[in-house]
Every structure is written in C-alpha cells, then in structure tokens.
Amino acid sequence: MNRHFVVAGILSSLLVCVHCNSSNGRVAFFESLKEEGSPHPLTLKQRLQTLTPVFDSFADALAKTASKYPEMAGYSRDKAINQSEDAISCGHSHNFTRPHVKRGILPSDFGENGFTISISCKAMPPPRRPYAMSPPALRLDNLQFYVWTEIGTGSNPSPGLLDEANAIIQSHLDKLTEADRTASNDPNKIQVVLEILDRPAFRAAMPPEKKITFEEYRKIKNNYISNNERWRSGFAFTYRTKEDDGWRGYWLALVSFDSKNAWIAELTQFHTRGWDWIALYNLDRCDEVDKDFVIARIEEERSKVVGGVQYGMSVADVIQLKGRHFKVSNHAEEGSADIVYDDIKITVRQWWAGSNTGRVVGVEATSNQTNEYMKNIPYEDEKSWYTEANGLRTQIVMKAAKVINETRIISTDLTLRNVSDVGNPMKLEWDSAKVTFRVVDEKGKELPRVTNVSYDGSICSVGILVLPFDSSLTFNISRVGLGIPKGKAALLDFGPDDSWIIDKANGKKYFLQATLEIKDTGRKRNERYWHGTIKIPKAEIPLNK
C-alpha cells in the first residue's frame, strides 16, 4: 500500500489530556491550541500557584543542607525562589560562573567549593516561539510547563554533597509529577487523538471549528466511503485521487473527543509532504460516530496496564519503574521513538535519547518480531559496548566460527547503524575505509602480530555501503588466508599485516580494539557520504580453553 495511507505511524494515540468543562471551554481549547499553544482552562497565574508549594519545599530542603557543606555558603532561603509571569525557579550557586548559558557546565566554571543546583519551570511556549535551551528534564503536560534541572560542582566536592543534592532534585521532580497528575483528574477531559497536533506549525494552522449535525456528518462521510470502502483504516476514512505525477490523499480523521463530543477533521496530503487542514468539525457523540472512529477501542487501549506501564505515563515514571535496560528504535519524526524492554514496547513522543522527557502514547507486549528486528541494537545501559560519531554507531562482536586443526578460528562481525535524525540514506565508501586493529590483554599490554608465516588470500571489493534511515548492517570483517597451526587457543585474521595467534589461554583474557576511519573525499556533496573516525571499544576474544 502507498505510504500515504498508513495510519499507524501518523494518526495514532493521545498526546495530551486537557480540561474543559463547558462548550465554550472546548471551543477555547482549540482556539488556544491555534493562537497561544497553552490548552488549559486555568490562567497562567493559577498554574504557577499550583507549583509554588513544591518550590517552597525545595527551598526548605536546601536550607537544611546549608550548615553541612561549605558549597552552601551564602544560601538565603528568602532569596532562593524567583518567579516571573510565566516561570518559577529555585536554586543556589556558590563560586560558579558560566560565560554562556546555552553550553553545558565545565569544571573550569567553578572556584573553590564551587557548586550550583536549581530547578526551573517555564510555561510551554506558543507556536513559533520555541525556547533555545537544552531538552527539559520533565514535561508537565497537564499544567503545561517544561522543567529543567541543573547541578554541578568543582573537582573536589564535599563528601556526600552530590548524593544528597541529587536525592533532593529527584524527590522534587517526583512532587512536580504528582502535582501535574493531580491536575489531570477531570472526568470531562478532552482526549486528543491526532498526535501530529504537537507540531507547532500544524497546530497553528488549525482552522476554526464548525458545529455540525449528525445528518451533515453522514454527508461528509459519504464522500469518503462511496466506492472507496477499501480505504477504511484505523480511526480515519481515506481515499486518494490522481494529481499531476502522483496521488493526493484525503482523510476524515478523529482529532479528539470527550464524554459528549467528538472533533473530526478533513486533511489532505500530496506525495510525502506535510499535512494540510481542510476543515475542523464538532459533533455530538453517538453510537455510529463512536463505531466509525473506534472510540471504545481507544479508551480500552488507554486504560490497559502492560508490564506496569499505562498510556499517559511520563517517560520519567517509566524509567523510575523499569530502569534503563531497554533498546531504542527512533521514528522518522524527531522526538518520537519506540522504547523496547524485554517484556514491553512503549511508543513515546517528545523524547530525546538519554533524557527522561516525554510521554507514553502506546504500550504493548514485546513480540518475537520486534525482538528479531532489535536483536543487533544495544541496550541503553550498555552503551560502553558501542561508539557513535556523526550519526554512525558501530559495534564489534566476536565469535568462534569453527575449529580447524584443533585451533579456534575467530569471526569478527562489525555492525554499522544509522542513528542520525536525517531522513536521507547514509553512504560509506568502504573501499577507502581504514580499519586498524590491536589485541591487548586485561592490563592493556599489546600482543604482537604474527610474522614470518604463510599467507594466501584475496581481498574482495565491497564498494558503497548504503544505510537507510534507522537501519543497520552487520557483516564479517575477518579475512581467510593465514596458515593455521595446530592446537592454538585462537586465530584472528584481518590480512597478512593484521593477524594474531593466541597460543594458550592460561586463564587470561584478550581483547580486540579497532578504529574505523574514512576521510572526507568531497565526493558527491549533495549526497550523505559519512566521514570521520571512531575508536571502537574493545571486544573480548572467545578463546579455546
């Protein structure tokens, strides 16, 4: 099927839950998405007041540490909290100066007993006015705030300072999360289904809603189902028409719903370009509308708890519950990904690798098919097993391929993975790549290469390697040509000048280290040819005991 008509990745699950208790409130919700980017019935001042007790608690917690550590010298409880019209923060700094706020903290920023700690909340920005800051540590989606934290010390912090400071930060992030969760307890909340509403430009282009009757809805729907029944998909009706050299797709999709109303939209897309609004409608819910857009199934899916995780949880809550032993499959859209644990697969939005930001928008049991697809992707908590540069991630895995003449022949697999956020394929001129190797023992002492041995092998050209978006390629980089002596613990063959024979294990461990380098040749600059240097972490060599 043409990719224009695949609903799952484009129109899937709820992004935010917001609260509107009247018809006017619901209209205001969509107008606020369009004009202000702040879909909440409370005023900004009221929402800040909801957070104030948490910041008072944070200031009190810092005050309790003031007499313990020299880094807390000069702390003032009365001056710790700062509040503006759209933000609130609390913190303390001592002998800390950072020339540029947008860069990270460096040891050179601190003087003697230097220290900084803070939590900041800032209202989510209107469309077209994003904050030029690092990704937030937390999103308060119900109260509509971003949360940032900062903590750092000089090179010799007081014993126990960092542990206590991190504990204070985490406990108050939990309190902010709880305040946000409490704010969502509204039985009349609107559940937004159209996930691309989190794109500011798309949200800003939302047209005014039009209230329609059930009879008017049926007339609109008939335009989509007449002679096009095969294009019924998910919670949208869709058809396509030929236009110029391609096809234009049309969708009648569920945008959101509450206990009484449903909002639906007509959308269009040509080729793989962005989505354009045609119209936005509001109508009363009834059995036919609920069936057309599978609202009961949406509600059922969102109420499920799978592996302790439920739709709407923050990623921070998930990581606190299940840890970081998961794999990641990034989607084409920035901030969207699958976080895959051994037992469950979680779809998240507004998440960045290494962060705790974002929200769960889908959860299901991990399938055998998913495990097979993800088998060569390392776990997040095992990042020492791979390195990454310029959007290319590498990993080496060694295994015993066979035993010949009572000597174990080692096969070395190299995995290349395109983890960049650019949609175009990544290319590597492999024939110009330079891979250097070293074999070392547990203490880092280098094992000499073999010399004065027979070698009879050929080199096969690989050519240009192409890695599509979010794809990987694993291939054997070992060679075959070295003469095989009898009864050795291991033989590694990477060519006549890069071969090793390990005589006996004797309880010792040996490791292979490798460096990949591809120089910039300037070739075809309009295409994505990768260049750079990656020092691949050592991999243990499996020895014949």
NORNOR-V620116 format. One record per pair of residues at least 12 apart in sequence whose C-alpha atoms are under 10 Angstrom apart, sorted by the first residue. I is the first residue (numbers start at 1). J is the second residue. Records with the same first field share a line. If there is no record, write none. Layout:
I = J / J
This chain:
2 = 247 / 249 / 271
3 = 271 / 272
4 = 238 / 240 / 247 / 248 / 249 / 250 / 268 / 269 / 270 / 271 / 272 / 273
5 = 231 / 232 / 233 / 236 / 237 / 238 / 239 / 240 / 249 / 250 / 251 / 269
6 = 233 / 234
7 = 233 / 234 / 235 / 236 / 238 / 251 / 253
8 = 233 / 234 / 235
9 = 195 / 331 / 332 / 333 / 336
10 = 194 / 195 / 196 / 333
11 = 193 / 194 / 195 / 196 / 197 / 234 / 235 / 236 / 253 / 254 / 255
12 = 193 / 194 / 195 / 196 / 234 / 235 / 254 / 298 / 361 / 362
13 = 191 / 192 / 193 / 194 / 195 / 196 / 255 / 256 / 298 / 301 / 302 / 311 / 312 / 347 / 360 / 361 / 362
14 = 190 / 191 / 192 / 193 / 194 / 195 / 196 / 197 / 255 / 256 / 298 / 302 / 311 / 312 / 349 / 359 / 360 / 361 / 362
15 = 141 / 191 / 192 / 193 / 194 / 195 / 196 / 197 / 198 / 311 / 312 / 348 / 349 / 350 / 358 / 359 / 360 / 361
16 = 39 / 141 / 142 / 144 / 184 / 189 / 190 / 191 / 192 / 193 / 194 / 195 / 197 / 198 / 312 / 359 / 361
17 = 39 / 40 / 141 / 142 / 184 / 185 / 186 / 188 / 189 / 190 / 191 / 192 / 193 / 256 / 312
18 = 38 / 39 / 40 / 41 / 141 / 142 / 143 / 144 / 183 / 184 / 185 / 186 / 188 / 189 / 190 / 191 / 192
19 = 39 / 40 / 41 / 42 / 142 / 183 / 184 / 185 / 186 / 187 / 188 / 189 / 190 / 191 / 258
20 = 39 / 40 / 41 / 42 / 186 / 187 / 188 / 189 / 190 / 258
21 = 41 / 186 / 187 / 188 / 189 / 190 / 258
22 = 188
23 = 261
25 = 39 / 40 / 41
26 = 39 / 40 / 41 / 189 / 190 / 258 / 261 / 282
27 = 208 / 209 / 210 / 282
28 = 40 / 41
29 = 41 / 190
30 = 203 / 206 / 207 / 208 / 209 / 263 / 280
31 = 203 / 204 / 206 / 207 / 208 / 209
32 = 126 / 203 / 204
33 = 126 / 127 / 197 / 198 / 200 / 203 / 204 / 205 / 206
34 = 126 / 127 / 197 / 200 / 201 / 202 / 203 / 204 / 205 / 206 / 207 / 208
35 = 126 / 127 / 203 / 204 / 205 / 206
36 = 124 / 125 / 126 / 127 / 204
37 = 123 / 124 / 125 / 126 / 127 / 128 / 129 / 144 / 198 / 200 / 203 / 204
38 = 123 / 124 / 125 / 126 / 127 / 141 / 142 / 143 / 144 / 145
39 = 124 / 141 / 142 / 143 / 144
40 = 141 / 142 / 143 / 144
41 = 143
42 = 143
44 = 85 / 86 / 87 / 123 / 143 / 144 / 145
45 = 84 / 85 / 86 / 87
46 = 143
47 = 86 / 123 / 142 / 143 / 144 / 145 / 180 / 183
48 = 83 / 84 / 85 / 86 / 87 / 88 / 121 / 122 / 123 / 143 / 145
49 = 88
50 = 143 / 176 / 179 / 180 / 183
51 = 88 / 121 / 143 / 145 / 175 / 176 / 179 / 180
52 = 81 / 83 / 88 / 89 / 176
53 = 175 / 176 / 179
54 = 172 / 173 / 174 / 175 / 176 / 179
55 = 80 / 81 / 82 / 88 / 89 / 90 / 91 / 119 / 120 / 121 / 172 / 175 / 176
56 = 77 / 80 / 81 / 90
57 = 168 / 172 / 175
58 = 77 / 80 / 81 / 89 / 90 / 91 / 118 / 119 / 168 / 169 / 171 / 172 / 173 / 175
59 = 75 / 76 / 77 / 78 / 79 / 80 / 81 / 89 / 90 / 91 / 92 / 118
60 = 77 / 78 / 80
61 = 77 / 165 / 168 / 169 / 172
62 = 75 / 76 / 77 / 80 / 90 / 91 / 92 / 117 / 118 / 164 / 165 / 168 / 169
63 = 75 / 76 / 77 / 80
64 = 77
65 = 161 / 164 / 165
68 = 158 / 160 / 161
69 = 113 / 157 / 158 / 159 / 160 / 161
70 = 94 / 112 / 113 / 114 / 115 / 157 / 158 / 161
71 = 92 / 93 / 94 / 95 / 112 / 113 / 114 / 115 / 116 / 153 / 154 / 157 / 158 / 161
72 = 92 / 93 / 94 / 113 / 114 / 115 / 116 / 117 / 161
73 = 92 / 93 / 94 / 95 / 113 / 114 / 115
74 = 92 / 93 / 94
75 = 91 / 92 / 93 / 94
76 = 91 / 92
77 = 90 / 91 / 92
79 = 91 / 92
80 = 92 / 93 / 118
81 = 118 / 119 / 120
82 = 120
83 = 120 / 121 / 122
84 = 122
85 = 122 / 123
86 = 121 / 122 / 123 / 124 / 125 / 145
87 = 120 / 121 / 122 / 123 / 124 / 145 / 146 / 147
88 = 119 / 120 / 121 / 122 / 123 / 147
89 = 118 / 119 / 120 / 121 / 122 / 147 / 148 / 149
90 = 117 / 118 / 119 / 120 / 121 / 149
91 = 116 / 117 / 118 / 119 / 120 / 149 / 150 / 151
92 = 115 / 116 / 117 / 118 / 119 / 151
93 = 110 / 114 / 115 / 116 / 117 / 118 / 151 / 152 / 153
94 = 110 / 111 / 112 / 113 / 114 / 115 / 116 / 117 / 153
95 = 109 / 110 / 111 / 112 / 113 / 114 / 115 / 116 / 153 / 154
96 = 108 / 109 / 110 / 111 / 112 / 113 / 114 / 115 / 116 / 152 / 153 / 154
97 = 109 / 110 / 111 / 114 / 115 / 116
98 = 110
101 = 133
102 = 132 / 133 / 134
103 = 133 / 134
104 = 134 / 150
105 = 150 / 151 / 152 / 153
106 = 152 / 153 / 154 / 155
107 = 152 / 153 / 154 / 155
108 = 154 / 155
109 = 152 / 153 / 154
110 = 152 / 153 / 154 / 155
111 = 153 / 154 / 155
112 = 153 / 154 / 155 / 156 / 157
113 = 153 / 154 / 155 / 156 / 157 / 158
114 = 152 / 153 / 154 / 155 / 156 / 157
115 = 151 / 152 / 153 / 154 / 157 / 161 / 162
116 = 150 / 151 / 152 / 153 / 154 / 165
117 = 149 / 150 / 151 / 152 / 153 / 162 / 165 / 166 / 168 / 169
118 = 148 / 149 / 150 / 151 / 152 / 165 / 169
119 = 137 / 147 / 148 / 149 / 150 / 151 / 169 / 172 / 173
120 = 136 / 137 / 145 / 146 / 147 / 148 / 149 / 150
121 = 136 / 138 / 139 / 140 / 144 / 145 / 146 / 147 / 148 / 149 / 176
122 = 136 / 144 / 145 / 146 / 147 / 148
123 = 140 / 143 / 144 / 145 / 146 / 147
124 = 139 / 140 / 141 / 143 / 144 / 145 / 146 / 147
125 = 144 / 145 / 146 / 200
126 = 200 / 204
127 = 198 / 199 / 200 / 201 / 202 / 203 / 204
128 = 200 / 201 / 204
129 = 200
130 = 200
133 = 148
134 = 148
135 = 147 / 148 / 350 / 351 / 352 / 355 / 356 / 357
136 = 148 / 149 / 350 / 351 / 352 / 355 / 356 / 357 / 358
137 = 149 / 150 / 173 / 316 / 355 / 356 / 357 / 358
138 = 173 / 174 / 176 / 177 / 314 / 315 / 316 / 351 / 355 / 356 / 357 / 358 / 359
139 = 176 / 177 / 180 / 314 / 315 / 316 / 350 / 351 / 356 / 357 / 358 / 359
140 = 176 / 177 / 178 / 179 / 180 / 181 / 183 / 314 / 357 / 358 / 359
141 = 177 / 180 / 181 / 183 / 184 / 312 / 314 / 358 / 359
142 = 177 / 179 / 180 / 181 / 182 / 183 / 184 / 185
143 = 176 / 177 / 179 / 180 / 181 / 182 / 183 / 184
144 = 180
145 = 180
146 = 357
147 = 173 / 176 / 357
148 = 173
149 = 169 / 170 / 173
150 = 166 / 169
151 = 165 / 166 / 169
152 = 165
173 = 316
174 = 316 / 317 / 320
177 = 313 / 314 / 316 / 317
181 = 312 / 313 / 314
187 = 258 / 259
188 = 257 / 258 / 259 / 260
189 = 257 / 258 / 259
190 = 256 / 257 / 258 / 259 / 260 / 261 / 262 / 263
191 = 255 / 256 / 257 / 258 / 259 / 262 / 298 / 299
192 = 254 / 255 / 256 / 257 / 258 / 262 / 263
193 = 235 / 253 / 254 / 255 / 256 / 257 / 263 / 264 / 295 / 298 / 361
194 = 235 / 253 / 254 / 255 / 256 / 264 / 265
195 = 255 / 256 / 349 / 361
196 = 255 / 275 / 333
197 = 255
198 = 349 / 350
202 = 274 / 275 / 276 / 277
203 = 277
205 = 276 / 277
206 = 265 / 276 / 277 / 278 / 279 / 280
207 = 265 / 277 / 278 / 279 / 280 / 281
208 = 279 / 280 / 281
209 = 263 / 264 / 265 / 279 / 280 / 281 / 282
210 = 263 / 264 / 279 / 280 / 281 / 282 / 283
211 = 263 / 280 / 281 / 282 / 283 / 284
212 = 281 / 282 / 283 / 284
213 = 281 / 282 / 283 / 284
214 = 283 / 284 / 285 / 286 / 288 / 289
216 = 283
217 = 264 / 281 / 282 / 283 / 289
218 = 288 / 289
220 = 252 / 266
221 = 237 / 238 / 252 / 292
222 = 237
223 = 237 / 238 / 239 / 252
224 = 236 / 237 / 238 / 239 / 240 / 250 / 251 / 252
225 = 237 / 238 / 239
226 = 239
227 = 239
228 = 240
231 = 251
232 = 251 / 252 / 292
233 = 251 / 253 / 293
234 = 253 / 254 / 292 / 293 / 294
235 = 251 / 252 / 253 / 254 / 255 / 290 / 291 / 292 / 293 / 294 / 295 / 297 / 298
236 = 250 / 251 / 252 / 253 / 254 / 255 / 264 / 265 / 266 / 292 / 293 / 294
237 = 250 / 251 / 252 / 253 / 254 / 266 / 292 / 293
238 = 250 / 251 / 252 / 253 / 266 / 267 / 268
239 = 251 / 252 / 268
240 = 268 / 269 / 270
241 = 270
242 = 270
243 = 270 / 271
245 = 271
246 = 270 / 271
247 = 269 / 270 / 271 / 272
248 = 268 / 269 / 270 / 271 / 272
249 = 267 / 268 / 269 / 270 / 271 / 272 / 275
250 = 266 / 267 / 268 / 269 / 270 / 275 / 276 / 278
251 = 264 / 265 / 266 / 267 / 268 / 269 / 275 / 277 / 278
252 = 264 / 265 / 266 / 267 / 268 / 278 / 279 / 280 / 293
253 = 265 / 266 / 267 / 280 / 292 / 293
254 = 266 / 280 / 281 / 289 / 292 / 293 / 294 / 295
255 = 280 / 281 / 282 / 293
256 = 282 / 295
257 = 282 / 283 / 284 / 285 / 290 / 295
258 = 284 / 285
259 = 284 / 285
260 = 283 / 284 / 285 / 286
261 = 282 / 283 / 284 / 285 / 286 / 289
262 = 281 / 282 / 283 / 284 / 285 / 286 / 289 / 290 / 293 / 295
263 = 280 / 281 / 282 / 283 / 284 / 285
264 = 279 / 280 / 281 / 282 / 283 / 293
265 = 277 / 278 / 279 / 280 / 281 / 282
266 = 278 / 279 / 280 / 281
267 = 279 / 280
301 = 362 / 363 / 364
302 = 361 / 362 / 363
304 = 362 / 363 / 364
305 = 363 / 364
306 = 343 / 344 / 345 / 346 / 363 / 364 / 365
307 = 321 / 322 / 341 / 343 / 344 / 345 / 363 / 364 / 365
308 = 321 / 322 / 344
309 = 321 / 322 / 344 / 345 / 346 / 360 / 362 / 363 / 364
310 = 346 / 360 / 361 / 362 / 363 / 364
311 = 346 / 347 / 348 / 359 / 360 / 361 / 362 / 363
312 = 348 / 358 / 359 / 360 / 361 / 362 / 363
313 = 348 / 358 / 359 / 360 / 361 / 362
314 = 348 / 349 / 351 / 356 / 357 / 358 / 359 / 360 / 361
315 = 339 / 346 / 347 / 348 / 349 / 350 / 351 / 355 / 356 / 357 / 358 / 359 / 360
316 = 355 / 356 / 357 / 358 / 359 / 360
317 = 356 / 357 / 359 / 360
318 = 346 / 356 / 359 / 360
319 = 355 / 356
320 = 356
322 = 341
323 = 341 / 380 / 381
324 = 339 / 341 / 354 / 379 / 380 / 381 / 382
325 = 339 / 340 / 341 / 342 / 378 / 379 / 380 / 381 / 382
326 = 338 / 339 / 340 / 341 / 342 / 343 / 344 / 345 / 377 / 378 / 379 / 380 / 381 / 382
327 = 339 / 340 / 341 / 342 / 345 / 371 / 374 / 375 / 376 / 377 / 378 / 379 / 380 / 381 / 382
328 = 340 / 341 / 345 / 346 / 347 / 353 / 374 / 377 / 378 / 379 / 380
329 = 347 / 373 / 374 / 377 / 419 / 470 / 471
330 = 347 / 348 / 351 / 352 / 353 / 419 / 420 / 421 / 469 / 470 / 471
331 = 347 / 348 / 349 / 421 / 423 / 469 / 470
332 = 420 / 421 / 422 / 423 / 469 / 470
333 = 349 / 350 / 421 / 422 / 423
334 = 349 / 350 / 351 / 352 / 421 / 422
335 = 348 / 349 / 350 / 351 / 352 / 353 / 357 / 358 / 421
336 = 348 / 349 / 350 / 351 / 352 / 358 / 359 / 361
337 = 349 / 350 / 351 / 352 / 353
338 = 351 / 360 / 362 / 363
339 = 351 / 360 / 363 / 380
340 = 363 / 364 / 365 / 366 / 370 / 371 / 374 / 379
341 = 365 / 366 / 371 / 379
342 = 365 / 366 / 367 / 370 / 371
343 = 364 / 365 / 366 / 367 / 371
344 = 363 / 364 / 365 / 366 / 367
345 = 362 / 363 / 364 / 365 / 366 / 367 / 370 / 371
346 = 359 / 360 / 361 / 362 / 363 / 364 / 365 / 366
347 = 359 / 360 / 361 / 362 / 363 / 364
348 = 360 / 361 / 362 / 363
349 = 361 / 362
353 = 380
354 = 380 / 381
373 = 471
374 = 472
376 = 395 / 397 / 415 / 416 / 417 / 472 / 473 / 474
377 = 393 / 395 / 415 / 417 / 472
378 = 395
383 = 395
384 = 536 / 537 / 538
385 = 397 / 536 / 537 / 538 / 539
386 = 415 / 534 / 535 / 536 / 537 / 538 / 539
387 = 534 / 535 / 536 / 537
388 = 416 / 417 / 418 / 419 / 420 / 533 / 534 / 535 / 536
389 = 419 / 420 / 530 / 531 / 532 / 533 / 534 / 535
390 = 418 / 419 / 420 / 530 / 531 / 532 / 533 / 534
391 = 417 / 418 / 419 / 420 / 421 / 422 / 426 / 530
392 = 416 / 417 / 418 / 419 / 420 / 426 / 467 / 472 / 530 / 531 / 532 / 534
393 = 415 / 416 / 417 / 418 / 419 / 420 / 472 / 534 / 536
394 = 414 / 415 / 416 / 417 / 418 / 472 / 473 / 474 / 516 / 534 / 535 / 536 / 537
395 = 413 / 414 / 415 / 416 / 417 / 474 / 514 / 536 / 537 / 538 / 539
396 = 412 / 413 / 414 / 415 / 416 / 474 / 475 / 476 / 477 / 512 / 513 / 514 / 536 / 537 / 538 / 539 / 540
397 = 411 / 412 / 413 / 414 / 415 / 474 / 476 / 512 / 538 / 539 / 540 / 541
398 = 410 / 411 / 412 / 413 / 414 / 476 / 478 / 492 / 511 / 512 / 539 / 540 / 541 / 542
399 = 411 / 412 / 413 / 540 / 541 / 542 / 543
400 = 412 / 490 / 491 / 541 / 542 / 543 / 544
403 = 487 / 488 / 489 / 490 / 491 / 544
404 = 484 / 485 / 486 / 487 / 488
405 = 484 / 485 / 486 / 487 / 488
406 = 484 / 485 / 486 / 487 / 488 / 489 / 490 / 544
407 = 484 / 485 / 486 / 487 / 488 / 489 / 490 / 491 / 501 / 502 / 503 / 543 / 544
408 = 484 / 486 / 487 / 488 / 489 / 490 / 491 / 492 / 501 / 502 / 542 / 543 / 544 / 545
409 = 478 / 480 / 484 / 488 / 489 / 490 / 491 / 492 / 493 / 501 / 542 / 543 / 544
410 = 478 / 489 / 490 / 491 / 492 / 493 / 541 / 542 / 543
411 = 476 / 477 / 478 / 479 / 491 / 492 / 493 / 494 / 541 / 542
412 = 475 / 476 / 477 / 478 / 479 / 492 / 493 / 494 / 512 / 539 / 541
413 = 474 / 475 / 476 / 477 / 478
414 = 473 / 474 / 475 / 476 / 477 / 478 / 536
415 = 472 / 473 / 474 / 475 / 476 / 477
416 = 428 / 465 / 467 / 471 / 472 / 473 / 474 / 475
417 = 467 / 468 / 469 / 470 / 471 / 472 / 473 / 474
418 = 466 / 467 / 468 / 469 / 470 / 471 / 472 / 473
419 = 467 / 468 / 469 / 470 / 471 / 472
420 = 469 / 470
421 = 469 / 470
422 = 468 / 469 / 470 / 528
423 = 468 / 469 / 470
424 = 467 / 468 / 469 / 527 / 528
425 = 465 / 466 / 467 / 468 / 469 / 470 / 471 / 527 / 528 / 529
426 = 465 / 466 / 467 / 468 / 469 / 470 / 471 / 527 / 528 / 529 / 530
427 = 464 / 465 / 466 / 467 / 468 / 527 / 528 / 529 / 530 / 531
428 = 463 / 464 / 465 / 466 / 467 / 518 / 528 / 529 / 530 / 531
429 = 462 / 463 / 464 / 465 / 466 / 518 / 519 / 520 / 521 / 523 / 529 / 530 / 531
430 = 461 / 462 / 463 / 464 / 465 / 517 / 518
431 = 460 / 461 / 462 / 463 / 464 / 465 / 518
432 = 462 / 463 / 464 / 517 / 518 / 519 / 521
433 = 516 / 517 / 518 / 519 / 531 / 532 / 533
434 = 515 / 516 / 517 / 518 / 519 / 533
435 = 477 / 494 / 514 / 515 / 516 / 517 / 518 / 533 / 534 / 535
436 = 494 / 498 / 513 / 514 / 515 / 516 / 517 / 535
437 = 449 / 494 / 498 / 499 / 512 / 513 / 514 / 515 / 516 / 536 / 538
438 = 498 / 499 / 500 / 511 / 512 / 513 / 514 / 515 / 538
439 = 492 / 498 / 499 / 500 / 502 / 510 / 511 / 512 / 513 / 514 / 538 / 539 / 540 / 541
440 = 509 / 510 / 511 / 512 / 513 / 538 / 540 / 541
441 = 508 / 509 / 510 / 511 / 512 / 540 / 541
442 = 508 / 509 / 510 / 511 / 540
443 = 509 / 510
444 = 510 / 511
445 = 510
446 = 510 / 511 / 512
447 = 500 / 501 / 502 / 510 / 511
448 = 498 / 499 / 500 / 501 / 502
449 = 492 / 496 / 497 / 498 / 499 / 500 / 501 / 502
450 = 482 / 492 / 493 / 496 / 497 / 498 / 499 / 500 / 501 / 502
451 = 496 / 497 / 498 / 499 / 500
452 = 496
453 = 482 / 483 / 484 / 485 / 496 / 499
454 = 481 / 482 / 483 / 484 / 496
455 = 480 / 481 / 482 / 483 / 484 / 493 / 495 / 496 / 497
456 = 480 / 481 / 482 / 483 / 495 / 496
457 = 479 / 480 / 481 / 482 / 483 / 495 / 496
458 = 479 / 480 / 481 / 495
459 = 479 / 480 / 481 / 495
460 = 479
464 = 529
465 = 529
466 = 528 / 529
477 = 493 / 494
478 = 492 / 493 / 494 / 495 / 499
479 = 492 / 493 / 494 / 495 / 496 / 498 / 499
480 = 492 / 493 / 494 / 495 / 496
481 = 493 / 494 / 495 / 496 / 499
482 = 494 / 495 / 496 / 499 / 500 / 501
484 = 501
485 = 501 / 503
486 = 503
487 = 503 / 504 / 544
488 = 501 / 502 / 503 / 504 / 505 / 543 / 544 / 545
489 = 501 / 502 / 503 / 504 / 505 / 506 / 541 / 542 / 543 / 544 / 545
490 = 502 / 503 / 504 / 505 / 541 / 542 / 543 / 544 / 545
491 = 503 / 541 / 543 / 544
492 = 512 / 541
502 = 541 / 543 / 544
503 = 543 / 544
504 = 543 / 544 / 545
505 = 542 / 543 / 544 / 545
506 = 543 / 545
507 = 543 / 545
508 = 543
509 = 540 / 541 / 542 / 543
510 = 538 / 539 / 540 / 541 / 542 / 543
511 = 537 / 538 / 539 / 540 / 541 / 542
512 = 536 / 537 / 538 / 539 / 540 / 541
513 = 535 / 536 / 537 / 538 / 539 / 540
514 = 534 / 535 / 536 / 537 / 538 / 539
515 = 533 / 534 / 535 / 536 / 537
516 = 531 / 532 / 533 / 534 / 535 / 536
517 = 531 / 532 / 533 / 534 / 535
518 = 530 / 531 / 532 / 533 / 534
519 = 531 / 532 / 533
520 = 532
